Amino acid sequence: MMAPILESLKTEYAGRMNVEFIDVWINPDAGKQYGIQIIPTQIFYDAKGKELFRHEGFYAKGDILKKWKEMGVDLGVNPSQKP
């Protein structure tokens, strides 16, 4: 359920947000590397690679964008939402 949401964010916020999807069923070692214990898990990093926030379970697109805003990240206006 998260894959289409992440793909949408990746496309809509290209150049402003880097979205990576790791399928731990295909690459189980990646799950270990990031300490994944529950699928899905979303991890938010700053530009320097420091983990800022981690969420386990489904996370709606609006909630992801809201969380970035709460953390003070301005993603700017989504070009598809311009008048």
Secondary structure, DSSP 4 states (H G I P E B T S, - for coil): -HHHHHHHHHHHTTTT-------TTT-HHHHHHTT--SSSEEEEE-TTS-EEEEEES---HHHHHHHHHHTT------GGG--
